[in-house]
Every structure is written in structure tokens, then in C-alpha cells.
Amino acid sequence: MTKLPFSVLITISTFTLTILLTVPLAHALGSGATLAVSYASGAVCGVISGHPTQRIVCYLRGRYISVEPNISFSSISGGRSSLCGLRSGGYALLCYDNLLSQDPAFISKRVYFNDTVLLENIAVGENHICATVVGTGHVKCWRGDDKTFQLSSGSEQFLSISSGSGFSCGISKNGSRVRCWGTNTSMAAEIENGFRDMAMASIEAGGSHVCGVNITGSLICKGNNDSGQLNAPIGLFSGLALGANHSCAIRTSNQSVICWGGGGQFGANVTPATSFEVIVAGSNFTCGLTTSNFSVICWGPGWPSSDELGLPEILPGPCVQSSCSQCGVYPQSQKLCYGSGNICKPCSASIAVPSSPPSPSISPPNSPSRGLKTGLLVFCIVGSIGGFSGICTVIYCLWNGGCFGHKKVHNSVQPTITRGGSSNNGNTSNNSPPSRSATIRRQGSRIIRRQRSGTSSKHTERAEEFSLAELAAATNGFALENKIGAGSFGVVYRGKLDDGREVAIKRGETAPKMKKYQEKETAFDSELAFLSRLHHKHLVRLVGYCEEKEERLLVYEYMKNGALYDHLHDKNNVERSSSLINSWKMRIKVALDAARGIEYLHSYAVPPIIHRDIKSSNILIDANWTARVSDFGLSLLGPEHDSDYRPMKAAGTVGYIDPEYYGLNLLTAKSDVYGLGVVLLELLTGKRAIFRNGEDGGTPTSVVDFVVPMIMAGELEKVLDRRVGPPEINEAEAVELVAYTAMHCVNLEGKDRPTMTDIVANLERALSLCEESPGGSISSGSIISAE
């Protein structure tokens, strides 16, 4: 019987439940908030606190103006020369135009009124207004230079929207993808295409660019970058504000503001000693609501000074008729709302990605940050939920007979392509993880076989057929000295064909039992079927096959630099100080190569493929140090329409196997994401997926169980692989990004994990940060010469 330690399940459950990404407080050029700017007029307006009526008050050219003193507003948003407000309750939208005039009268124009179809998420762009309908998420737009400003499909539903100059963008409820529209069709198309298939948690629009947080917690910007406004820092942010050509964000760690872009006119840390609740942007300046006294400060090249404006206290959020049960009530809520509602605390991604520290170090500050305290508090509260989840999983497992011997284990897992210490019975060597790090045996049922690729070994497309005599000659009779490892169904030998090609030959184990033979046959058919039709630079290429009587052999191109597992864990490799794998740039490059190969399987193979056994021993490295995914013996075709798929038996490797798949038999492409997340943690720490924690042995520990708490506590540097050395300045940010991407990959539930497209985007960015480090870039030429 093999099962994960109960403590591992409980810990993973707890951490995953803690990391719930929801839309953070984020406000920009054209998004609704309790603070707004009409940027061309210089009007700064807010919804006043501590009064029975939540009215609007504005600062305009040295004057203080009370707008509609008898009307309460929930949110406001400013355009070029106008201000719009959504009345409390969402039934009416009022706008105030001509704020550029010498003495604006602030006379309202009713843009919308309907007490049955209510609005939320107002977003005013340069000259147009959009909002979503409560409940449905449908978008309504008005104005827009007297042109229709509607989506081509009026039935599309959105979680949130934001407006820029001549365009609006929103996060669709269908897959959290970004959709953009408007009269500036080219900009809308450029931004939408920039985000491609990324799943986003929030987005905010500026004049000609959009920034947002994806579901892994990374800040991403797309659109025009003439002034560096897309050069977003790495970190966790609770607010965004985008101007015409600059961007700002509130750090979650201390609520200070960081800005970038603007042609260098915005300093990186413009308000290091001031914390903010809300920020909004004009074309070339930013305003923020301070945490200390809810006053408003503005700064930037387009604002004369950074003194307080003298406005009365402004609400840090809308007053709503709600108990705020999801994330709690904001402190002093009753006083701020004058007893007429509550301000709900934002449900921010409090532990998604750490904020970038002012120094290059990734060490945490001396005292815990506000975001970290919040994360740990949630962790404690949710701990009981995690325990309950684990108990439920065990009960489910017992009920379905999956705990006591029904999920059989074979040990074809840890022996790798570059080590010859494996025996035919699959026992791991002394350098392998404990025996519980094995794969869960799958049975070749008809249901699984129907899910496999349609090509059989009798009808392969590009695979060359070899005779057994040819392959025996290539390996000197399958001599022991040519044995280099083991795969999903057999032993792997190094060989040389008659034409001089170096190959790796996997020979299926001969076994007298029919059941064992059927398993070998199924794995052989699977690899041959898949690899015959898959061709990608980050997948191991199949050369050919042999099928004679009961012999089943597969021939692959030879991967000169072996398996990633050996570079990380085999003492003969890891103790070499000259190993190229002992650099952060190379480790991130290897991770990116593997992620691209898996992304191809999930997004571009037709039909899509779930690998089911992603692990470091199945990531091989060729002579040019390009990583490739191997071993498709357990692979299945993915379910149609991204639906759940429940194969007959779970399969994979303990330590890498998706807990949701192992416990509930629920298989999706996110099961591969979990395995890759474990590989990322191996690359960061140098530890095996399951290792013994202690000099003289000890209790087997999951690398997930060991590392995730350290990442959450901001102590990543304590678990980094010492053989690589401290990250350089830009490498530190890259390593942080990889760590927090990995943490999201190993979430307990698949729906909370990123897609492979999201992971590839994060790793591409991490590698680009490494390229900017003093150590220089990674090129194939430098790699070959260093070999």
C-alpha cells in the first residue's frame, strides 16, 4: 500500500485554500472607484465619508466644489473633461461635462436610469462610458464620439471592465480571457492579442495600454510601450493606476506606491513612506487616498506639488448593504458610512507573488508585512477547512476502495535515462527517493484504450521499423554496460545503429504473467502512437520501433546530457562545480523548455494530450542543452471541451501526482501543471520530490510540504539550492517569479492552478530578467563551448 502522508495532504489542502485569487482593488484612467480624476481639467473628486449622504466633492483649480449634496454615489470615474457617477443602488448613471470651462456648473446629465436592470463596474474612457449589468455581466456603453461603442456580441458576460482612450477591455466570464473593443479598433486588437489565452484575475486600462494580474499573481502589461509603461515590476499589488504613458501600483507589503514609464519622469518609489488605499491616474499624474487619514495626495510631472489637496475624508471603498461575509468588514466601516452600510475589505491575492523589495535581495523585511500577516491569518482560519478537506478525501478514498491496495504501485519511476543503477525489477538505487515515490499502476482497460491516439503500432506514420537483430547489435546484445536507465515500461540502453546514429533503445520487460505483458503492450502502444504524430523541439523524437513476437522496443534520439533528475540529484553530476545546470539562468531555461513542450501537448496537439507523468526524470537534455519532455507510456487524450475526465485508475508518480487526481480520480490538463510545479520546486531547491529531511535520514518529506510554507513566509532564500549560489540582482526577481508560479501550480484544486500558457509566459519573463543580469545571456553557442 502506498499513500501520501496525511500531513502532506492536510498542508497542501490548507495552503491551496488560502491562495484564492480574486480581483484586487485596482483603479485606472477609466475604472470606477471612490476616487476619480478628470485628467484634462485637473479635477480630482472623491465620495465623501462620515456623512449620511455619500456625496461627491471635487478639487478643481484651487476650489472645493460639493456636487449634488443630496445624492449618494457608490462609485465615480473620470474621462478627459467629464466626471460620471453611479448612484448608490446602481439604478442611475449621472455625468457632469464641460469641466474644462472657466467656471463649470457641475450640472448632471442622466445617461442611464432603470430601477430593475442595475449597473456596476462603471468605466469612463477618454470620451466614452461603459458599465456592466448586475448579475448577467453584460456590457452597456454610451457616447464614444457619437459612434456606437458596443461589442459585436452583446451576449458576452464580463467579470470586470476598464476603459482607455477609444477602447475598453474586460475579463470574460468564459475562461477569464481578455476581450477588447471600441472605436480605436487597432489598439483594442493589439492589446487583446497581447494577452492571448492568458487567464487574468484583473485588468486596468490606461491611455494606450492595459496592465493586469494573471491567475498566478504576476503583473503583466500589454499595448503601447513608447515610454516604458509596460515594463512592470515583479510583485504583489492591491491596486493599479494607469495614465497616458505611465503606470503605478500599490505594493501589498506596505501599501506604498511604485510607478514606471512616463519616459523616466516617474520615480520608481515615489511615495516610500506613505501608504495608500486607492490610487487613480490622470494623463501624466497620479493621485492616491492615504491610509493614515483618508486625505488625497497627487504627484507627477503633470501636477504642481505633492501636498495634500485639502479635501475632506474620502471613502476607501463604496458603502454597501452587505454583511461582507466573504472577506470581512473594513475597519471603522460604520463610522465612515455613517451607519448606512458597510465597506467590504477587498479580497486581494494576499500571497500570490511577493512585492519587489527596494533592494535586490529577496530577504523579507524585519517585521512581517501587512499582506503576509493577512495571509497567515487566513491560513490559520482556513486550517480547519483544510483538515476537513483531507478527512473527506480519506473517507472518499475508503468508500471507493482506493486506499487499501486497489491502487497498486510499480517502481518504474525514479530510474532515469542517464543512470545505470536500475535493475529489471524496477527497484530504485540508493540515490533515488524512498520507495513510496513510485507510480500508480494503470490497467489497460478498453475505456482507457479508446482514449488513446488513434494510430496503432501497425500503422505508424513516421516511425522507422527495426528488427530485433539490428537493435541487439546496436547495444552489443543489450549489454549491461550499455544500460542507462528505465522508462515507463522497460529498460533503456544506449546504442549505435549501423549508419552511425546514436540512439536510446527502450526494451519492454519480459514477464511470464499476462497482466504484466498487457501493461507493457499498452505503454508501448501509447508511446508509439503519440510520438509518431508529435513533432516539437521540446519533445523527445521517436526514431523507430521493433515488434517481434513478445518483444516490444522503442528507439529514440539519444539525449547526450541525460535527465534533469540526475543533474539535480545524482552525486556524480551535482558535485561538479562546472555543471551548466548550476546557474539560475540555465535552470529557468530548462523549466521554460519543458513548459513549452507541455504547452504544445495541451494547446496545439489535436486532440490535446495529458502526459500524466511529468517529473524531472522525464525531462531530458540534448547535446545543445535544450530540454525535452519524454516518456508517453502513461499519456491519454485530453477530455473534450475541457471537461472533467475520470479514467479507471489513477497513474503517475507519488511526489508529482496531482492530489486531486490521486484522491478523487479527477484528471484534467491541470494534473500535468501540478507535476511541473513540483519540478520547478526541485530546480529551486535541489531537493527530490520526496526526500528525507535530516543528515542521518528522517521522515520522508514532500518538497511541496517543505517549500510552500517558506515561500509564503517570505523566506525563499533559506531553501534555495546552495550549489547555484545567490541570485544576481535581476536573477533574484526571476527566481521569485518562478517560486510563486510553482506555488500556484501545486494548488490542491486544478481550477486554482494556472494554464500552461500562463506558466510559459511567466517563465519567459523570468528568463528575460536573467538575460538582463550582469552574467549575460544564454545562447546555444555559449552552451556548446562550455560543454
C-alpha positions, 0 to 999 in steps of 0.5 A: 500500500502506498499513500501520501502522508496525511500531513502532506495532504492536510498542508497542501489542502490548507495552503491551496485554500488560502491562495484564492485569487480574486480581483484586487482593488485596482483603479485606472484612467477609466475604472470606477472607484471612490476616487476619480480624476478628470485628467484634462481639467485637473479635477480630482473628486472623491465620495465623501465619508462620515456623512449620511449622504455619500456625496461627491466633492471635487478639487478643481483649480484651487476650489472645493466644489460639493456636487449634488449634496443630496445624492449618494454615489457608490462609485465615480470615474473620470474621462478627459473633461467629464466626471460620471457617477453611479448612484448608490443602488446602481439604478442611475448613471449621472455625468457632469461635462464641460469641466474644462470651462472657466467656471463649470456648473457641475450640472448632471446629465442622466445617461442611464436610469432603470430601477430593475436592470442595475449597473456596476463596474462603471468605466469612463474612457477618454470620451466614452462610458461603459458599465456592466449589468448586475448579475448577467455581466453584460456590457452597456456603453454610451457616447464614444464620439457619437459612434456606437461603442458596443461589442459585436456580441452583446451576449458576452458576460464580463467579470470586470471592465476598464476603459482607455482612450477609444477602447475598453477591455474586460475579463470574460466570464468564459475562461477569464480571457481578455476581450477588447473593443471600441472605436480605436479598433487597432489598439483594442486588437493589439492589446487583446492579442497581447494577452492571448489565452492568458487567464487574468484575475484583473485588468486596468486600462490606461491611455494606450495600454492595459496592465493586469494580474494573471491567475498566478499573481504576476503583473503583466502589461500589454499595448503601447510601450513608447515610454516604458509603461509596460515594463512592470515590476515583479510583485504583489499589488492591491491596486493599479493606476494607469495614465497616458504613458505611465503606470503605478501600483500599490505594493501589498507589503506596505501599501506604498506606491511604485510607478514606471514609464512616463519616459523616466519622469516617474520615480520608481518609489515615489511615495516610500513612506506613505501608504495608500488605499486607492490610487487613480491616474490622470494623463501624466499624474497620479493621485492616491487616498492615504491610509493614515487619514483618508486625505488625497495626495497627487504627484507627477510631472503633470501636477504642481506639488505633492501636498495634500489637496485639502479635501475632506475624508474620502471613502476607501471603498463604496458603502454597501448593504452587505454583511461582507461575509466573504472577506470581512468588514473594513475597519471603522466601516460604520463610522465612515458610512455613517451607519448606512452600510458597510465597506467590504475589505477587498479580497486581494491575492494576499500571497500570490507573488511577493512585492519587489523589495527596494533592494535586490535581495529577496530577504523579507523585511524585519517585521512581517508585512501587512499582506503576509500577516493577512495571509497567515491569518487566513491560513490559520482560519482556513486550517480547519477547512483544510483538515476537513478537506483531507478527512473527506478525501480519506473517507472518499478514498475508503468508500471507493476502495482506493486506499487499501491496495486497489491502487497498486504501485510499480517502481518504474519511476525514479530510474532515469535515462542517464543512470545505470543503477536500475535493475529489471525489477524496477527497484530504485538505487540508493540515490533515488527517493524512498520507495513510496515515490513510485507510480500508480499502476494503470490497467489497460482497460478498453475505456482507457484504450479508446482514449488513446491516439488513434494510430496503432503500432501497425500503422505508424506514420513516421516511425522507422521499423527495426528488427530485433537483430539490428537493435541487439547489435546496436547495444552489443546484445543489450549489454549491461554496460550499455544500460542507462536507465528505465522508462515507463515500461522497460529498460533503456540502453544506449546504442549505435545503429549501423549508419552511425546514429546514436540512439536510446533503445527502450526494451519492454520487460519480459514477464511470464504473467499476462497482466504484466505483458498487457501493461507493457503492450499498452505503454508501448502502444501509447508511446508509439502512437503519440510520438509518431504524430508529435513533432516539437523541439521540446519533445523527445523524437521517436526514431523507430520501433521493433515488434517481434513476437513478445518483444516490444522496443522503442528507439529514440534520439539519444539525449547526450546530457541525460535527465534533469533528475540526475543533474539535480540529484545524482552525486556524480553530476551535482558535485561538479562545480562546472555543471551548466545546470548550476546557474539560475539562468540555465535552470529557468531555461530548462523549466521554460523548455519543458513548459513549452513542450507541455504547452504544445501537448495541451494547446496545439496537439489535436486532440490535446494530450495529458502526459500524466507523468511529468517529473524531472526524470522525464525531462531530458537534455540534448547535446545543445542543452535544450530540454525535452519532455519524454516518456508517453507510456502513461499519456491519454487524450485530453477530455473534450471541451475541457471537461472533467475526465475520470479514467479507471485508475489513477497513474503517475508518480507519488511526489508529482501526482496531482492530489486531486487526481490521486484522491478523487480520480479527477484528471484534467490538463491541470494534473500535468501543471501540478507535476511541473510545479513540483519540478520547478520546486526541485530546480529551486531547491535541489531537493527530490520530490520526496526526500528525507529531511535530516543528515542521518535520514528522517521522515520522508518529506514532500518538497511541496510540504517543505517549500510552500510554507517558506515561500509564503513566509517570505523566506525563499532564500533559506531553501534555495539550492546552495550549489547555484549560489545567490541570485544576481540582482535581476536573477533574484526577481526571476527566481521569485517569479518562478517560486510563486508560479510553482506555488500556484501550480501545486494548488490542491484544486486544478481550477486554482492552478494556472494554464500552461500558457500562463506558466510559459509566459511567466517563465519567459519573463523570468528568463528575460530578467536573467538575460538582463543580469550582469552574467549575460545571456544564454545562447546555444553557442555559449552552451556548446563551448562550455560543454 
